[in-house]
């Protein structure tokens, strides 16, 4: 009977929790978010989720096969990566996007670094950022059932009001996993049952909120803070991405430092960054800092801590908190303060310059006018733009200013309108358009255009913008390949349809404004 | 007073197998084997020869030096041999083998109660030493050494360890239920040696009957309190108890006496009472035979030198249809896995747990890479960071292991290994690292001389 006795070092008991159990619980905690995402966004979203998960698991299996490594798909971490990636995608992306993203996440970000536990950045985030950099246009197109819509994040970036309740429930547009309510339920449950570290998620949220409250320019305005917290994957990042065990520090202090860094950087990027996906990048920065944090912030055993306290020699701050951490904290704080300071100091100058640029543009598009006269009715109409955009047919376009052009004798010689579209490839496109007294367009002039050089920037060339002079029918339409023939057709810039669309939308909004407000009035 | 330490784990107790079964004396029939080393310190020297007749309680080996302990026969019969025999660790060791005549005739000179008031402090310690008492909690440290700290006046707490945090084991629970008065008496004797100390009886709250019995017995004893504690492993570790009771965490380089504490297992204290008041030497102690593979689990008073196999057989052997996968002397958390049951029970053994399924084997099948989840750090009762220690040890970075991570402070309780979801073999890594560092130091020290 004694032949088959196992020998091993104590302890001879093991807890029930295994790696795959933890991963399965994480999958379960994401279930409500996934279900709501699919209900709100339709079957295409379900396909994205399934394809992403299947690709993740399959590519891990194949990768392990090729590399002669033991099979690891049972630990379910690949499935978690696939699901997280899918939830951070727009519901309208074509199906090759989740496939490529999962492949990159599992093979490049995880497998190539030695598999689960060895990766230095969160695989799902790596996949998402890979997609953002490689397929920026597709990734930032949000359309439900073919109708393109503005995401709450884009609305906020454009300074528009957003519906927090919708964002909270997940019906306000955005990525598949945009239901904050479901995310919070899952995330808080994970925290309550000790699957994720509270130090991380709460310091991320805390750092983010406090930074926005101080530097956001809206103080403690709950609407402003909640809108930012509910948008742009902050909650998903705080509860599901930043808390990834592998890529976060292990001490409580380290986790707090890490969480605050992510929160503050996220807020900083949000205020001054150029993209709505800033939160992903701030978590990646946190991931990259983790090895350093774990090298320097380690906890001492209780016994040594106690004696440390008893010694009479007062230890300096530097001994207790490692220097790189202090440096990091200071750099972060200084950068934040400096950026905000510079921004607020130069805000007036910038606005003045913008106004000057606008006036100059007005002269270009309405050369006959001596002065531009403000008209009460115009201003009232501009004030009254619902939801910060003019009408609903022009994408996210709004009217900034509108004036009547008057010559030296006081006769009306034309009209000028400044319009902005937020649908540009890289942010906003602002232009001035001018019409003569009869309502025929004199032309357009850009006051704000920072599209891709050689592509979107070609909007500023006469070949494109020269087409607008003389147009009188509304609305204008885009055609491709130089086929513009009808009175209301404009040739798109080849290879820059997003920019072309933004311009047309802004112009059409301006024309619509002219038709409905300025025309026939005095 | 807090009623627990920081960290810790909650392994499944499995105490229901034996918790209601009272202690019964087991008289073996076969030959008895007494290893000369059943304690920390130098092995004892035999004082009997082959073919000598021996009686129960007769000294058969004498302590060699201060940190060592006498060994007494637990049966009557004749000395068969003094030879190498297989012992617990699997190795061969010098043992006295006695042919048991089955009569258990006691030797003269013990068994009658004496009036304790006539005893001086020195008498008490001398009798403990004469009785060959060692720590019965598992370590086997000679108790008389513990009773002579450098500064007896600085001892604040004498802790009677009845926590029994090890899963499966219940013999101390039963001992406290049935011999509460004796334990209190033993503790009072110890308190006489330490004028500034209070006696604290620490019991986990999963043993309400024992708590009640001890509280009843402690009524009127002003220097003794019964202290119910949270049920949590390693609550019965001496550092955990001191952290919870005295509020002090101390380094591995210090002894409990350095922080004004003295910890003894309730079994040891019972043995002290028998030794001081009855002059009874230590040759038997309470013992739990348990585990899912055992047909009839039970609590016993076993005689030292009894073979584990004989006890198991007499108790009804293994459950029918069950294959024994793992035999643990002690419980699953601190116990030692043995390859054979044909070895003798020693003084510090307090249980045999026989498992039909090996949790370690099952865990090894689902082992993954470390997730850095931090559970090990949360449960470490010492406040270490096991995952970073394991990283450092695996990379051979012993300097970081020892200096930055204080890895040598590890008390090897195994909580980190128990909790690890990735099922990493942390304890093995730490044991290896410790051995490696000590070997390195020895080499360096040798080089300097």
Interface residues (C-beta under 8 A of the other chain):
Chain A: X1 X2 X4 X5 X6 X7 X8 X9 X10 X11 X12 X13 X14 X15 X17 X18 X19 X20 X21 X22 X72 X74 X75 X114 X115 X116 X117 X118 X197 X245 X246 X248 X250 X251 X294 X298 X299 X300 X301 X302 X303 X304 X305 X306 X307
Chain B: X6 X9 X11 X12 X167 X243 X248 X249 X250 X251 X252 X254 X318 X323 X324 X325 X326 X327 X328 X332 X333 X334 X335 X336 X337 X338 X339 X340 X341 X342 X355 X358 X359 X360 X361 X362 X363 X366 X368 X369 X370 X371 X372 X373 X374 X375 X377 X382 X383 X384 X385 X387 X388 X404 X405 X406 X409 X412 X414 X415 X417 X418 X419 X420 X421 X422 X423 X425 X427 X428 X431
